[in-house]
Structure formats: C-alpha cells, structure tokens
Amino acid sequence: MIELDRNRIPTHIAITMDGNGRWAKAKGLPRLAGHAEGVETVRRITAECVRLGVKYLTLYTFSMENWNRPKEEVAGLMQLILDKVEDEIFMKNDVRFRTIGDINRLPEAARECVLGLSERTRNNKKMTVIVALSYSSRWELTKAMQDIAREGIAPEDITEDVISQHLETNFMPDPDLLIRTGGEFRISNYLLWQVAYSELYFCDTFWPDFNEEELHKAIADFQGRERRYGKTSEQVTAENKE
C-alpha cells in the first residue's frame, strides 16, 4: 500500500466517475450492470475517504447532458437511486449527504429519496458526500448570473466572492483534487468555476475497478505536486516556513 502523508490529505476531492458503461460492455453485460457496480465503488471510496480524513467528496453522478441518453438507461439510473441510495453507508460512517444540480428534473420518487437522505444525515459530521445530480457547470453559472440579476446587484459590486456565494457549491471549499477515471482527458462541464486551481488527475481505470489503492495513487500524486496559485516556488517555500 502506498504511504501517504496524513498531514497533507486533500480537504475536498471531486471525482468524475467515468467508465461504468465500458466496463460492462467489456464483460458482455448491460450498461446498467456497470452503473450498479459503480455504486459499490462509491461505498468503498466513501469509507476510505472518511478513514483518511477527507472532509468533502463530490461525485459527478448524472450530468445535465445525460438526460439525452436512451430513455431506458435514464429510467434505470433513476431506479438505481431508489434502490441503492441508502442510509447505511452514510450513518455508519457519520457522513452527511447533499446534492448539487437541478433535482427538480428528477422523477418525484427519486427527488424525494435524495431530499429525505439529505435531511436524515444533516447532523453527521465526519465528511460530506456531495452528489452532482442533473448537474452541469454552465447551467450552474447561468443560474447564478440570473439570481444576481434578479437581486439587482450593481455590476461594480459583482465580485468573485459574490459569484461563488450564488453557486450550488457555496457551502464548501473548492476541490483540492479532481480525479477522472476511465481514460478520458476532459472536464466535461464539471465544476468549471471551482476547479480553477484544483490539481487534476486522470487514470485509465474504469470506475467499477477504482479501489482504495487507486485512490491512494491519486492522493500520492497530489502530494507530490507544488501548489503555487500563480506564485513562484521561492514564494511558496518562504510562506511554508512561516
């Protein structure tokens, strides 16, 4: 097992869980079998993130663009929410559950399922799992601009902080690390504002095969980087010594 610096664990990890369908296809299974197996990966990775001390874990579960997939697959994914989104993993690990995205587009039963879980886990404290559901970053930013306009905020008063406060993610820090599985090298309309200074990590592993060791590899890679935020290495070194 990779040795990690427990003092440098990312506070917030965001993951694009890609490769469920291709994993299933490679095994001669229906795509929904890959999504179901992906839920089991969520269980394992959630528990491991809690153990490591991660405070926020954001999972790109269903994008706004995913509504364009075949109706049968969308219906199956909505049913997975009902069947697999359970209290156990969250209550067992003292994890709070929240969503970001336009959940009003979800079928009523699925919407009530996620809202109920959010309410039941709201006092859990070890970590927050945020499920990006019916989410797209461009939708989020458009909605934020509309809300700012409705509030009548003067153009000169619109700052980065004002925009951040109007985003779906206003209750948590920006991701330190963004992981994408499945071998693709795209952001795919995910947290575009929030990942401005996130470290990006891409791997070929399909999400159903992404395990604790793969997570440790991503975190070890993160820990080996110098985060400068536009400054020089010398400035960062001097600040770290203070």
C-alpha positions as CSV (number, residue, x, y, z in Angstrom):
1,M,0.0,0.0,0.0
2,I,1.3,3.5,-0.8
3,E,2.5,5.5,2.1
4,L,0.6,8.8,2.4
5,D,1.4,11.9,4.3
6,R,-1.7,12.1,6.6
7,N,-1.0,15.8,7.2
8,R,-1.5,16.6,3.5
9,I,-4.7,14.8,2.7
10,P,-6.9,16.9,0.4
11,T,-9.7,18.6,2.2
12,H,-12.0,18.2,-0.9
13,I,-11.8,15.6,-3.6
14,A,-14.1,15.7,-6.6
15,I,-14.4,12.7,-8.9
16,T,-15.8,12.2,-12.4
17,M,-16.8,8.5,-12.1
18,D,-16.3,7.5,-15.8
19,G,-16.3,4.1,-17.4
20,N,-19.3,2.2,-16.0
21,G,-20.8,1.5,-19.4
22,R,-17.5,0.5,-21.0
23,W,-16.7,-1.7,-18.0
24,A,-20.0,-3.5,-18.5
25,K,-19.5,-3.8,-22.3
26,A,-16.1,-5.4,-21.9
27,K,-17.7,-8.0,-19.7
28,G,-20.7,-8.6,-22.0
29,L,-23.1,-7.1,-19.5
30,P,-25.8,-4.4,-19.9
31,R,-24.7,-0.9,-19.2
32,L,-26.8,-0.7,-16.1
33,A,-24.8,-3.5,-14.6
34,G,-21.8,-1.2,-14.8
35,H,-23.7,1.6,-13.1
36,A,-24.8,-0.8,-10.3
37,E,-21.2,-2.0,-9.8
38,G,-20.2,1.7,-9.8
39,V,-22.4,2.2,-6.7
40,E,-20.4,-0.4,-4.9
41,T,-17.2,1.5,-5.7
42,V,-18.9,4.6,-4.2
43,R,-19.4,2.7,-1.0
44,R,-15.7,1.7,-0.8
45,I,-14.3,5.0,-1.7
46,T,-16.6,6.9,0.6
47,A,-15.5,4.7,3.6
48,E,-11.8,5.1,2.6
49,C,-12.1,8.9,2.3
50,V,-13.6,9.1,5.8
51,R,-10.7,6.9,7.1
52,L,-8.1,9.2,5.5
53,G,-9.7,12.4,6.8
54,V,-11.1,13.9,3.6
55,K,-13.9,16.4,4.5
56,Y,-15.7,16.7,1.2
57,L,-16.2,14.2,-1.6
58,T,-18.1,15.4,-4.6
59,L,-19.2,12.8,-7.1
60,Y,-20.3,13.6,-10.7
61,T,-23.2,11.1,-10.9
62,F,-25.6,12.3,-13.6
63,S,-24.9,15.3,-15.8
64,M,-27.5,17.6,-17.4
65,E,-26.3,16.1,-20.7
66,N,-27.0,12.6,-19.5
67,W,-30.8,13.3,-19.9
68,N,-30.1,12.8,-23.7
69,R,-29.1,9.2,-23.2
70,P,-31.6,6.4,-24.2
71,K,-34.8,6.6,-22.1
72,E,-34.3,3.0,-20.9
73,E,-30.8,3.8,-19.4
74,V,-32.1,7.1,-17.8
75,A,-35.0,5.2,-16.3
76,G,-32.6,2.5,-15.0
77,L,-30.3,5.1,-13.5
78,M,-33.3,6.8,-11.7
79,Q,-34.3,3.4,-10.3
80,L,-30.7,2.8,-9.1
81,I,-31.1,6.0,-7.0
82,L,-34.2,4.4,-5.4
83,D,-32.6,1.0,-4.9
84,K,-29.0,2.0,-3.9
85,V,-29.1,5.4,-2.2
86,E,-29.4,4.0,1.4
87,D,-28.8,5.4,4.8
88,E,-26.3,2.7,5.9
89,I,-23.1,3.9,4.3
90,F,-23.8,7.5,5.5
91,M,-24.9,6.7,9.0
92,K,-22.3,4.0,9.5
93,N,-19.5,6.5,8.6
94,D,-21.1,9.6,10.1
95,V,-21.3,11.1,6.6
96,R,-23.6,13.9,5.5
97,F,-25.3,13.6,2.1
98,R,-26.0,16.6,-0.1
99,T,-26.8,17.2,-3.8
100,I,-26.0,19.9,-6.3
101,G,-27.8,20.2,-9.6
102,D,-31.3,20.7,-10.9
103,I,-33.0,18.0,-8.9
104,N,-36.4,19.3,-9.9
105,R,-35.9,17.4,-13.1
106,L,-35.8,14.1,-11.3
107,P,-38.8,11.9,-11.1
108,E,-40.8,12.6,-7.9
109,A,-39.8,9.4,-6.2
110,A,-36.1,9.9,-6.9
111,R,-36.3,13.5,-5.8
112,E,-38.0,12.6,-2.5
113,C,-35.4,9.9,-2.0
114,V,-32.4,12.2,-2.1
115,L,-34.1,15.0,-0.2
116,G,-35.0,12.6,2.5
117,L,-31.5,11.3,2.8
118,S,-30.1,14.8,3.0
119,E,-32.5,15.6,5.9
120,R,-31.7,12.4,7.8
121,T,-28.0,12.8,7.6
122,R,-27.8,16.6,8.1
123,N,-26.2,16.3,11.5
124,N,-23.5,13.9,10.5
125,K,-20.0,15.4,10.9
126,K,-17.1,13.4,9.7
127,M,-17.4,14.1,6.0
128,T,-19.9,15.4,3.4
129,V,-20.6,13.5,0.2
130,I,-22.0,15.8,-2.5
131,V,-23.7,14.1,-5.4
132,A,-23.8,16.1,-8.6
133,L,-27.2,15.0,-9.9
134,S,-28.8,16.6,-13.0
135,Y,-25.8,19.0,-12.9
136,S,-23.8,21.0,-15.4
137,S,-21.4,23.8,-14.6
138,R,-22.8,26.0,-17.4
139,W,-26.3,25.6,-16.0
140,E,-25.0,26.4,-12.6
141,L,-23.2,29.6,-13.7
142,T,-26.2,30.7,-15.8
143,K,-28.5,30.2,-12.8
144,A,-26.0,32.2,-10.6
145,M,-26.0,35.1,-13.1
146,Q,-29.8,35.1,-13.3
147,D,-30.1,35.1,-9.5
148,I,-27.6,38.0,-9.2
149,A,-29.5,40.0,-11.8
150,R,-32.8,39.4,-10.0
151,E,-31.3,40.7,-6.8
152,G,-30.4,43.9,-8.5
153,I,-26.7,43.8,-7.6
154,A,-24.8,46.6,-9.3
155,P,-22.2,45.5,-11.8
156,E,-19.4,47.1,-9.9
157,D,-20.4,45.1,-6.8
158,I,-20.2,41.7,-8.6
159,T,-17.0,40.1,-7.3
160,E,-15.7,36.6,-7.4
161,D,-17.0,36.1,-3.9
162,V,-20.4,37.3,-4.9
163,I,-20.5,34.8,-7.8
164,S,-19.2,31.9,-5.5
165,Q,-21.9,32.7,-3.0
166,H,-24.6,32.2,-5.7
167,L,-23.2,28.8,-6.9
168,E,-24.6,25.4,-5.9
169,T,-21.4,24.8,-4.0
170,N,-21.4,27.8,-1.8
171,F,-21.4,25.6,1.4
172,M,-18.0,24.0,0.8
173,P,-14.4,24.9,-0.3
174,D,-13.3,24.4,-3.9
175,P,-11.8,21.0,-4.7
176,D,-8.1,20.4,-4.0
177,L,-8.0,17.4,-6.3
178,L,-10.2,16.4,-9.2
179,I,-10.0,12.8,-10.3
180,R,-11.3,11.4,-13.5
181,T,-11.4,7.7,-14.2
182,G,-12.0,5.8,-17.4
183,G,-9.1,7.2,-19.6
184,E,-10.7,10.4,-20.8
185,F,-9.0,13.8,-20.5
186,R,-11.8,16.2,-20.2
187,I,-13.5,18.3,-17.5
188,S,-16.9,17.6,-19.1
189,N,-18.8,20.6,-17.8
190,Y,-18.0,19.8,-14.2
191,L,-17.3,22.4,-11.5
192,L,-15.7,24.7,-14.1
193,W,-15.5,27.7,-11.8
194,Q,-14.5,25.7,-8.7
195,V,-11.6,23.8,-10.3
196,A,-9.7,26.9,-11.4
197,Y,-6.8,25.9,-9.1
198,S,-7.5,22.2,-8.4
199,E,-4.9,19.6,-9.2
200,L,-6.2,17.3,-12.0
201,Y,-5.5,13.5,-12.0
202,F,-6.6,11.2,-14.9
203,C,-6.4,7.5,-14.9
204,D,-7.3,4.7,-17.3
205,T,-9.1,2.6,-14.6
206,F,-12.9,2.3,-15.2
207,W,-14.8,3.5,-12.2
208,P,-16.1,0.0,-11.1
209,D,-12.5,-1.1,-10.8
210,F,-11.3,2.0,-9.0
211,N,-10.4,0.9,-5.5
212,E,-8.6,2.1,-2.4
213,E,-5.2,1.6,-3.9
214,E,-6.1,3.7,-6.9
215,L,-7.4,6.4,-4.6
216,H,-4.1,6.3,-2.8
217,K,-2.2,6.7,-6.0
218,A,-4.2,9.8,-6.9
219,I,-3.6,11.3,-3.5
220,A,0.1,10.4,-3.5
221,D,0.4,12.2,-6.9
222,F,-1.4,15.2,-5.4
223,Q,1.0,15.3,-2.5
224,G,4.0,15.3,-4.9
225,R,2.9,18.5,-6.5
226,E,3.7,22.1,-5.5
227,R,0.6,24.2,-5.4
228,R,1.7,27.8,-6.3
229,Y,-1.5,29.6,-7.1
230,G,0.4,31.9,-9.5
231,K,3.3,32.5,-7.2
232,T,6.9,31.4,-7.6
233,S,8.4,28.3,-5.9
234,E,10.5,30.6,-3.8
235,Q,7.5,32.5,-2.5
236,V,5.7,29.3,-1.6
237,T,8.7,27.9,0.1
238,A,9.1,31.1,2.2
239,E,5.4,31.0,3.1
240,N,5.6,27.4,4.2
241,K,8.4,28.2,6.6
242,E,6.5,30.9,8.3
